[in-house]
Amino acid sequence: MSDVRFWRRRPVRRTAAWTVTAAVLAGGLFWVSGGYDSWRDDRALDSACDGDLAAGAVRELFDDISLTSSGGGEADRWGCTVSAADDDTDAGLVLWARSTDRLMNLEDADGFDAPLGHNWTGSFRFDPDDEDTDEARAALLLSCKNSGHGRVMTADADLGRGGFDDPVARERLVAVLTETATRYTRRTGCAAPAGGRVKYVGVSTTRTDYKPVAAATGSCAGLLDGKTAARWGVRTVREIEASPAPVENCVLGGLRGAFLYGFTASYGPSASYARLRLRERRDDDTARANPDAPNGAYALTARCPGAGGAALFQVETLLDEDNPKFTALTVDHRELRAALQRFAERSAKTHGCEVPRPA
């Protein structure tokens, strides 16, 4: 597996990610908006970014910091930046929206994003163990009522002071995103259904957030019975709540959370990205000749309404040419495929998708 997930990737500093994202998007937004809509008086936030920006929620997020803003754009290529008017204050916000027809990866390299719930297909990214507690990302998949297409909108924030370890700050960033998304989809004619106010926002599931397999209640619940788990050496799980999100994960692990099997459900543009990576590493001739994947990697797909697109469900194991010490691991191919089917069917049902089938 060339595209190993967070359990085997090097940590990525969020400061670098925020800096690159803000720099690239800020430049792009000037081009998109033609240099229009720039203000030095934060009262103008009320009409900022084509009038889509949820100004009240932004002011709550940044409290008494004086702000400037710029942005706007087309229905399928829109963006908005908010930054502190004082150059000595390190605080800012970048929102952007794109058509779900575009290819993009919304998966975190360091953990599993927390679903938003409340009838939103969304997620929140914040690692409470990271030293950069003032940085976070929230994301939404938005299904347009009047077409089979959708939009993806994200919000990357740097508070400058305080941190997203405060649940109030997390709630406020999600409010910025959901309220802005509602305005944007109404103005552009997408008219995506709006969920409710998200009153509690969870944090990312990290490597240390494992629990006994019998205690699984979210994305890992019911994948294996007790006898199969014991036979596979599965003792622990790492999971998220069983709510719709752009990317949903479950890890079945050994002692102290050691990775054994990883399940992933990808929707919208993340599914398109995952499908491209799957094609890059799959040997179709070998797959046709041998229905049992030598490394225990299997995939299912399902057609979903709106922004969900063609979802992709995958399971991966430690059997990998890059991990020769694990090549003695015996994969129960039939039961592994059955576990993936259960994982995929439950996830697909929450998104209103068709029954998953082999990819």
C-alpha positions in Angstrom: 0.0 0.0 0.0 1.7 3.2 -1.1 -0.9 5.4 0.4 -0.8 4.3 4.0 -3.0 6.2 6.3 -2.4 8.2 9.5 -1.5 5.2 11.6 1.7 4.8 9.6 2.4 8.3 8.3 4.8 10.8 9.8 3.1 13.6 11.8 2.3 16.7 9.8 2.5 20.0 11.6 -0.8 21.9 11.3 1.0 25.3 11.4 2.6 24.4 8.1 -0.7 23.3 6.6 -2.5 26.4 7.8 0.3 28.7 6.4 0.3 27.0 3.0 -3.5 26.9 2.8 -3.9 30.5 3.8 -1.2 31.7 1.5 -2.4 29.8 -1.6 -6.1 30.5 -1.1 -5.6 34.1 -0.2 -3.8 34.7 -3.5 -6.4 32.7 -5.3 -9.3 34.5 -3.8 -7.9 37.9 -5.0 -8.0 36.4 -8.5 -11.4 34.9 -8.1 -13.0 38.1 -6.8 -11.1 40.3 -9.2 -9.7 42.2 -6.2 -13.1 43.4 -5.1 -14.7 43.4 -1.7 -11.8 44.4 0.5 -12.5 46.3 3.7 -10.7 47.8 6.7 -13.8 48.3 8.8 -15.2 45.1 10.2 -18.7 46.5 10.0 -18.5 45.7 6.3 -18.2 42.0 7.3 -22.0 42.0 7.0 -21.8 42.3 3.2 -18.5 40.5 2.7 -17.8 37.7 0.2 -20.9 38.2 -1.9 -22.9 38.7 1.3 -22.4 35.0 2.2 -20.1 35.4 5.2 -21.8 34.8 8.5 -20.5 38.0 10.0 -22.1 37.6 13.5 -20.6 34.1 13.9 -17.2 35.4 12.8 -17.3 38.2 15.3 -18.1 35.7 18.1 -15.3 33.4 17.0 -12.7 36.2 17.1 -14.2 38.1 20.0 -13.0 41.7 20.0 -10.3 41.4 17.3 -10.7 44.0 14.5 -11.1 42.2 11.2 -10.7 42.7 7.5 -12.2 40.5 4.7 -12.0 39.8 1.0 -13.4 37.2 -1.4 -16.3 36.0 -3.5 -16.4 34.1 -6.8 -18.5 31.8 -8.9 -21.0 29.2 -7.7 -18.5 26.4 -8.0 -15.4 28.3 -7.2 -16.0 30.6 -4.2 -13.7 31.7 -1.4 -13.5 34.1 1.5 -10.6 35.3 3.8 -10.9 37.0 7.1 -7.8 38.3 8.9 -6.9 40.6 11.8 -6.7 44.3 10.9 -3.6 44.5 13.2 -0.7 43.0 11.4 0.8 42.0 14.7 -2.2 39.8 15.5 -1.9 36.2 14.2 -5.5 35.3 13.5 -7.4 34.5 10.5 -10.0 32.4 8.7 -10.1 30.9 5.1 -13.4 29.5 3.7 -13.8 28.0 0.3 -16.4 26.2 -1.7 -16.0 24.0 -4.7 -18.1 21.7 -6.8 -17.9 18.1 -5.6 -17.0 17.1 -9.2 -13.5 18.2 -8.4 -10.8 15.9 -7.1 -9.7 16.5 -3.5 -8.6 14.7 -0.4 -10.4 15.6 2.8 -8.8 12.9 4.9 -6.6 13.8 7.8 -3.0 12.4 7.8 -2.8 12.4 11.6 -6.2 11.2 12.9 -9.9 10.7 12.2 -12.1 13.8 11.9 -15.1 14.0 14.3 -18.5 14.0 12.5 -20.7 17.0 13.1 -24.1 15.3 13.3 -27.3 17.4 13.6 -28.3 16.4 10.0 -25.0 17.8 8.5 -22.6 15.6 6.5 -19.6 17.3 8.0 -16.5 16.9 10.1 -14.2 18.7 12.5 -10.4 18.4 12.6 -8.6 19.3 15.8 -6.0 17.2 17.6 -6.1 18.0 21.3 -2.5 16.5 21.6 -1.1 18.9 19.0 0.9 21.9 20.3 -1.0 24.2 17.9 -4.3 24.3 19.8 -5.4 27.5 18.0 -5.8 25.9 14.6 -8.7 23.7 13.3 -10.6 22.8 10.2 -14.3 22.1 9.6 -15.8 20.7 6.4 -19.2 20.1 4.9 -20.6 18.2 1.9 -23.7 20.0 0.6 -26.2 18.3 -1.7 -28.0 20.7 -4.1 -31.7 20.1 -4.3 -32.0 21.1 -8.0 -29.3 18.9 -9.4 -27.4 15.7 -8.9 -24.3 17.6 -8.0 -23.1 19.2 -4.8 -20.6 21.5 -3.1 -17.9 21.0 -0.6 -17.1 23.9 1.8 -14.3 24.1 4.4 -13.2 26.6 7.0 -9.6 26.7 8.3 -9.1 28.9 11.3 -6.2 30.3 13.4 -7.6 31.9 16.5 -4.3 33.7 17.3 -5.1 33.4 21.0 -7.1 30.9 23.0 -7.5 27.4 21.6 -9.9 24.9 20.1 -9.5 22.7 23.2 -12.3 25.0 24.3 -15.6 23.5 23.1 -17.1 26.9 22.7 -14.5 27.8 20.2 -15.2 24.6 18.2 -18.9 25.4 18.3 -18.3 28.9 17.0 -16.1 27.8 14.1 -18.8 25.3 13.0 -21.4 28.0 13.3 -19.3 30.2 10.9 -19.2 27.3 8.4 -22.8 26.1 8.6 -24.3 29.6 8.5 -22.0 30.7 5.7 -22.8 27.5 3.7 -26.6 28.1 4.1 -26.3 31.6 2.8 -24.0 30.6 -0.1 -26.1 27.7 -1.3 -29.3 29.8 -1.2 -27.7 32.6 -3.2 -26.2 30.3 -5.8 -29.3 28.3 -6.3 -28.0 25.1 -4.9 -30.5 25.3 -2.0 -28.9 22.5 0.0 -30.9 21.2 3.0 -29.6 22.8 6.2 -29.0 20.9 9.3 -29.5 22.1 12.9 -27.2 24.1 15.1 -24.3 22.0 16.2 -24.3 22.4 20.0 -21.3 20.1 20.7 -18.3 19.5 18.5 -16.0 16.6 19.1 -12.3 16.4 18.4 -10.2 14.2 16.2 -9.6 10.6 17.2 -5.8 10.0 17.6 -3.5 7.1 17.9 -4.0 7.0 21.7 -7.8 7.0 21.6 -8.3 3.2 21.5 -10.7 1.2 23.6 -11.6 -2.5 24.1 -13.2 -4.0 21.0 -16.3 -5.0 23.1 -16.8 -1.3 23.9 -17.2 -0.2 20.3 -20.4 1.9 19.8 -19.6 3.9 16.7 -18.0 3.2 13.3 -16.4 -0.1 14.5 -19.5 -1.5 16.3 -20.7 -4.9 15.1 -17.9 -5.5 12.5 -16.7 -8.7 14.2 -18.2 -11.2 16.6 -16.2 -12.1 19.7 -14.9 -15.4 18.4 -13.7 -13.8 15.1 -12.0 -10.9 17.0 -10.2 -13.3 19.3 -9.1 -15.4 16.3 -7.8 -12.4 14.5 -6.0 -11.0 17.6 -8.2 -7.9 17.6 -8.3 -6.4 21.1 -9.0 -2.7 20.6 -10.7 -0.3 18.2 -10.3 3.3 17.2 -13.5 4.8 15.9 -15.7 7.9 15.3 -19.3 8.4 16.0 -21.6 6.6 13.5 -22.8 9.8 11.8 -22.5 11.0 8.2 -19.1 12.6 7.4 -17.1 13.1 4.2 -14.6 10.4 5.4 -15.5 7.8 8.1 -12.9 5.5 9.7 -12.5 2.5 11.9 -9.3 0.7 13.0 -9.3 -2.8 14.5 -6.1 -3.1 16.6 -4.1 -5.4 18.8 -2.8 -4.6 22.3 -2.3 -0.9 23.0 -4.1 0.0 19.8 -1.5 -1.4 17.4 -3.0 -1.3 13.9 -4.2 -4.5 12.3 -7.1 -3.6 10.0 -8.3 -0.2 8.8 -11.7 0.5 7.3 -12.5 3.7 5.4 -15.6 5.1 3.8 -15.1 8.1 1.4 -17.8 10.3 -0.1 -17.9 13.0 -2.7 -14.5 14.4 -3.8 -12.7 12.3 -1.2 -14.2 9.2 -2.9 -12.9 10.3 -6.3 -9.4 10.9 -4.8 -9.5 7.5 -3.1 -10.6 5.7 -6.3 -7.7 7.3 -8.2 -5.2 6.0 -5.6 -6.9 2.6 -5.6 -6.4 2.3 -9.4 -2.8 3.4 -9.1 -1.9 0.4 -6.8 -4.3 -2.3 -8.0 -3.1 -5.0 -10.4 -6.3 -5.7 -12.3 -5.0 -8.9 -14.0 -3.9 -10.3 -10.6 -7.3 -9.3 -9.1 -9.2 -11.2 -11.9 -7.0 -14.3 -11.5 -7.2 -14.4 -7.7 -10.3 -13.2 -5.9 -8.4 -13.2 -2.6 -6.3 -10.0 -2.6 -2.8 -11.1 -1.5 -2.5 -8.2 1.0 -6.1 -8.4 2.2 -7.0 -5.0 0.7 -10.6 -4.9 -0.6 -12.9 -2.2 -1.9 -16.7 -1.7 -2.4 -18.6 1.1 -4.1 -22.1 2.5 -3.9 -24.1 5.2 -5.7 -25.2 7.9 -3.4 -27.6 10.9 -3.8 -26.3 14.5 -4.2 -22.9 15.3 -3.0 -22.1 11.7 -1.9 -21.5 10.7 -5.5 -19.9 7.2 -6.0 -18.8 6.3 -2.5 -15.8 4.1 -1.9 -15.3 1.7 1.0 -12.0 0.1 1.7 -10.2 -2.2 4.1 -6.5 -2.5 4.4 -4.2 -4.6 6.5 -0.6 -4.7 7.6 0.2 -7.2 4.9 2.3 -4.9 2.7 5.6 -5.2 0.8 6.8 -2.2 2.9 6.2 -4.2 6.1 8.0 -7.6 5.6 7.8 -8.4 9.4 4.0 -8.7 9.0 4.0 -11.0 6.0 3.3 -14.0 8.2 -0.1 -12.5 9.1 -2.9 -14.9 8.0 -5.8 -13.1 6.5 -9.3 -14.6 6.8 -10.4 -13.3 3.4 -14.0 -14.4 3.6 -14.6 -12.9 7.0 -12.7 -9.8 6.1 -14.8 -9.2 3.0 -17.9 -9.8 5.2 -16.7 -7.2 7.8 -16.1 -4.7 5.0 -19.6 -5.3 3.7 -21.1 -4.7 7.1 -19.1 -1.5 7.6 -20.0 -0.3 4.1 -23.7 -1.1 4.4 -24.1 0.7 7.7 -22.2 3.8 6.5 -24.1 3.8 3.1 -27.4 3.7 4.8 -26.7 6.8 6.8 -26.0 8.6 3.6 -29.0 7.3 1.7 -26.9 5.3 -0.7 -27.6 2.1 -2.7 -26.3 -1.2 -1.4 -22.5 -1.4 -1.8 -21.0 -3.8 -4.4 -17.5 -4.7 -5.4 -15.5 -1.8 -6.8 
